[in-house]
């Protein structure tokens, strides 16, 4: 059998305990309200994503239809030579990055030289 133990509390302690329990209940209700609001917002978000997905699919279909209907353009070789290929673009960006890195190295060396002069 279980033994029942009685604990005597002072009036102030009992009142404080009731306040704590009510405060906890209030906190739980606020959390439940926030969860419900979150569920509603999440549902709205999913509906919006679904609408966006449908619109994008429709747009893709329309673009495909337009590409079939519109004539293909012929670009002269002279204009094609003016465009750089993706590989050329990558090489140029690497060269620019190296130049930037070397300028940082130069600046770093200058600052170190100034520090040596001062100290």
Phi and psi restraints in degrees (value plus and minus 20) as a CYANA .aco file:
   2 UNK   PHI    -114.7   -74.7
   2 UNK   PSI     121.7   161.7
   3 UNK   PHI    -116.0   -76.0
   3 UNK   PSI     116.4   156.4
   4 UNK   PHI    -114.2   -74.2
   4 UNK   PSI     109.1   149.1
   5 UNK   PHI    -134.5   -94.5
   5 UNK   PSI     110.2   150.2
   6 UNK   PHI    -123.2   -83.2
   6 UNK   PSI     116.3   156.3
   7 UNK   PHI    -142.2  -102.2
   7 UNK   PSI     109.6   149.6
   8 UNK   PHI    -109.3   -69.3
   8 UNK   PSI     109.1   149.1
   9 UNK   PHI    -134.5   -94.5
   9 UNK   PSI     126.3   166.3
  10 UNK   PHI     -93.1   -53.1
  10 UNK   PSI     141.4   181.4
  11 UNK   PHI     -78.9   -38.9
  11 UNK   PSI     -63.2   -23.2
  12 UNK   PHI     -84.3   -44.3
  12 UNK   PSI     -61.5   -21.5
  13 UNK   PHI     -85.4   -45.4
  13 UNK   PSI     -61.6   -21.6
  14 UNK   PHI     -84.9   -44.9
  14 UNK   PSI     -62.0   -22.0
  15 UNK   PHI     -84.1   -44.1
  15 UNK   PSI     -62.9   -22.9
  16 UNK   PHI     -84.6   -44.6
  16 UNK   PSI     -59.1   -19.1
  17 UNK   PHI     -83.6   -43.6
  17 UNK   PSI     -62.3   -22.3
  18 UNK   PHI     -83.2   -43.2
  18 UNK   PSI     -61.1   -21.1
  19 UNK   PHI     -82.2   -42.2
  19 UNK   PSI     -61.7   -21.7
  20 UNK   PHI     -84.2   -44.2
  20 UNK   PSI     -62.0   -22.0
  21 UNK   PHI     -84.8   -44.8
  21 UNK   PSI     -64.8   -24.8
  22 UNK   PHI     -83.4   -43.4
  22 UNK   PSI     -58.6   -18.6
  23 UNK   PHI     -83.7   -43.7
  23 UNK   PSI     -59.8   -19.8
  24 UNK   PHI     -84.7   -44.7
  24 UNK   PSI     -62.8   -22.8
  25 UNK   PHI     -81.5   -41.5
  25 UNK   PSI     -60.7   -20.7
  26 UNK   PHI     -82.4   -42.4
  26 UNK   PSI     -63.7   -23.7
  27 UNK   PHI     -82.3   -42.3
  27 UNK   PSI     -62.8   -22.8
  28 UNK   PHI     -83.4   -43.4
  28 UNK   PSI     -61.4   -21.4
  29 UNK   PHI     -84.3   -44.3
  29 UNK   PSI     -58.0   -18.0
  30 UNK   PHI     -85.4   -45.4
  30 UNK   PSI     -60.5   -20.5
  31 UNK   PHI     -84.9   -44.9
  31 UNK   PSI     -62.4   -22.4
  32 UNK   PHI     -82.3   -42.3
  32 UNK   PSI     -59.5   -19.5
  33 UNK   PHI     -85.1   -45.1
  33 UNK   PSI     -62.1   -22.1
  34 UNK   PHI     -85.8   -45.8
  34 UNK   PSI     -58.7   -18.7
  35 UNK   PHI     -84.7   -44.7
  35 UNK   PSI     -62.5   -22.5
  36 UNK   PHI     -83.2   -43.2
  36 UNK   PSI     -62.7   -22.7
  37 UNK   PHI     -83.5   -43.5
  37 UNK   PSI     -61.0   -21.0
  38 UNK   PHI     -82.1   -42.1
  38 UNK   PSI     -62.2   -22.2
  39 UNK   PHI     -82.5   -42.5
  39 UNK   PSI     -60.5   -20.5
  40 UNK   PHI     -85.3   -45.3
  40 UNK   PSI     -65.4   -25.4
  41 UNK   PHI     -84.9   -44.9
  41 UNK   PSI     -58.6   -18.6
  42 UNK   PHI     -85.1   -45.1
  42 UNK   PSI     -61.0   -21.0
  43 UNK   PHI     -82.2   -42.2
  43 UNK   PSI     -63.9   -23.9
  44 UNK   PHI     -82.5   -42.5
  44 UNK   PSI     -60.3   -20.3
  45 UNK   PHI     -82.4   -42.4
  45 UNK   PSI     -65.5   -25.5
  46 UNK   PHI     -83.9   -43.9
  46 UNK   PSI     -59.2   -19.2
  47 UNK   PHI     -83.2   -43.2
  47 UNK   PSI     -62.2   -22.2
  48 UNK   PHI     -85.1   -45.1
  48 UNK   PSI     -60.4   -20.4
  49 UNK   PHI     -83.6   -43.6
  49 UNK   PSI     -59.1   -19.1
  50 UNK   PHI     -84.7   -44.7
  50 UNK   PSI     -63.4   -23.4
  51 UNK   PHI     -81.9   -41.9
  51 UNK   PSI     -62.8   -22.8
  52 UNK   PHI     -82.5   -42.5
  52 UNK   PSI     -63.3   -23.3
  53 UNK   PHI     -80.6   -40.6
  53 UNK   PSI     -63.6   -23.6
  54 UNK   PHI     -82.8   -42.8
  54 UNK   PSI     -63.8   -23.8
  55 UNK   PHI     -83.8   -43.8
  55 UNK   PSI     -61.1   -21.1
  56 UNK   PHI     -85.6   -45.6
  56 UNK   PSI     -58.6   -18.6
  57 UNK   PHI     -84.4   -44.4
  57 UNK   PSI     -62.5   -22.5
  58 UNK   PHI     -83.1   -43.1
  58 UNK   PSI     -62.1   -22.1
  59 UNK   PHI     -83.2   -43.2
  59 UNK   PSI     -62.4   -22.4
  60 UNK   PHI     -81.8   -41.8
  60 UNK   PSI     -61.7   -21.7
  61 UNK   PHI     -83.0   -43.0
  61 UNK   PSI     -64.4   -24.4
  62 UNK   PHI     -84.1   -44.1
  62 UNK   PSI     -59.8   -19.8
  63 UNK   PHI     -84.5   -44.5
  63 UNK   PSI     -61.9   -21.9
  64 UNK   PHI     -80.0   -40.0
  64 UNK   PSI     -62.5   -22.5
  65 UNK   PHI     -83.1   -43.1
  65 UNK   PSI     -62.0   -22.0
  66 UNK   PHI     -83.5   -43.5
  66 UNK   PSI     -60.6   -20.6
  67 UNK   PHI     -85.0   -45.0
  67 UNK   PSI     -51.8   -11.8
  68 UNK   PHI     -92.9   -52.9
  68 UNK   PSI     -56.3   -16.3
  69 UNK   PHI    -100.1   -60.1
  69 UNK   PSI     -63.1   -23.1
  70 UNK   PHI     -93.4   -53.4
  70 UNK   PSI     127.6   167.6
  71 UNK   PHI     -93.3   -53.3
  71 UNK   PSI     132.3   172.3
  72 UNK   PHI     -97.5   -57.5
  72 UNK   PSI     118.8   158.8
  73 UNK   PHI    -115.7   -75.7
  73 UNK   PSI     127.4   167.4
  74 UNK   PHI    -126.6   -86.6
  74 UNK   PSI     103.1   143.1
  75 UNK   PHI    -117.4   -77.4
  75 UNK   PSI     106.9   146.9
  76 UNK   PHI     -82.8   -42.8
  76 UNK   PSI     132.0   172.0
  77 UNK   PHI     -81.7   -41.7
  77 UNK   PSI     -51.2   -11.2
  78 UNK   PHI     -81.5   -41.5
  78 UNK   PSI     -62.8   -22.8
  79 UNK   PHI     -90.9   -50.9
  79 UNK   PSI     -53.6   -13.6
  80 UNK   PHI     -86.2   -46.2
  80 UNK   PSI     -54.4   -14.4
  81 UNK   PHI     -86.8   -46.8
  81 UNK   PSI     -50.0   -10.0
  82 UNK   PHI     -89.6   -49.6
  82 UNK   PSI     -45.5    -5.5
  83 UNK   PHI    -102.2   -62.2
  83 UNK   PSI     123.1   163.1
  84 UNK   PHI    -116.1   -76.1
  84 UNK   PSI     126.2   166.2
  85 UNK   PHI     -96.9   -56.9
  85 UNK   PSI     142.3   182.3
  86 UNK   PHI     -78.6   -38.6
  86 UNK   PSI     -53.5   -13.5
  87 UNK   PHI     -86.1   -46.1
  87 UNK   PSI     -61.9   -21.9
  88 UNK   PHI     -82.5   -42.5
  88 UNK   PSI     -58.7   -18.7
  89 UNK   PHI     -83.7   -43.7
  89 UNK   PSI     -61.4   -21.4
  90 UNK   PHI     -84.7   -44.7
  90 UNK   PSI     -63.6   -23.6
  91 UNK   PHI     -82.0   -42.0
  91 UNK   PSI     -64.2   -24.2
  92 UNK   PHI     -82.2   -42.2
  92 UNK   PSI     -60.9   -20.9
  93 UNK   PHI     -87.0   -47.0
  93 UNK   PSI     -54.8   -14.8
  94 UNK   PHI     -86.4   -46.4
  94 UNK   PSI     -60.9   -20.9
  95 UNK   PHI     -83.5   -43.5
  95 UNK   PSI     -63.9   -23.9
  96 UNK   PHI     -83.2   -43.2
  96 UNK   PSI     -58.6   -18.6
  97 UNK   PHI     -85.4   -45.4
  97 UNK   PSI     -61.7   -21.7
  98 UNK   PHI     -82.8   -42.8
  98 UNK   PSI     -61.3   -21.3
  99 UNK   PHI     -82.0   -42.0
  99 UNK   PSI     -61.1   -21.1
 100 UNK   PHI     -86.2   -46.2
 100 UNK   PSI     -62.6   -22.6
 101 UNK   PHI     -83.2   -43.2
 101 UNK   PSI     -60.6   -20.6
 102 UNK   PHI     -87.7   -47.7
 102 UNK   PSI     -55.5   -15.5
 103 UNK   PHI     -86.7   -46.7
 103 UNK   PSI     -53.8   -13.8
 104 UNK   PHI     -86.1   -46.1
 104 UNK   PSI     -59.4   -19.4
 105 UNK   PHI     -81.3   -41.3
 105 UNK   PSI     -64.3   -24.3
 106 UNK   PHI     -82.2   -42.2
 106 UNK   PSI     -65.3   -25.3
 107 UNK   PHI     -82.4   -42.4
 107 UNK   PSI     -60.7   -20.7
 108 UNK   PHI     -82.5   -42.5
 108 UNK   PSI     -63.9   -23.9
 109 UNK   PHI     -84.3   -44.3
 109 UNK   PSI     -59.3   -19.3
 110 UNK   PHI     -82.6   -42.6
 110 UNK   PSI     -63.3   -23.3
 111 UNK   PHI     -85.5   -45.5
 111 UNK   PSI     -60.4   -20.4
 112 UNK   PHI     -84.2   -44.2
 112 UNK   PSI     -58.1   -18.1
 113 UNK   PHI     -85.2   -45.2
 113 UNK   PSI     -62.3   -22.3
 114 UNK   PHI     -81.4   -41.4
 114 UNK   PSI     -61.6   -21.6
 115 UNK   PHI     -82.6   -42.6
 115 UNK   PSI     -59.2   -19.2
 116 UNK   PHI     -84.5   -44.5
 116 UNK   PSI     -59.8   -19.8
 117 UNK   PHI     -83.9   -43.9
 117 UNK   PSI     -59.3   -19.3
 118 UNK   PHI     -95.6   -55.6
 118 UNK   PSI     -55.9   -15.9
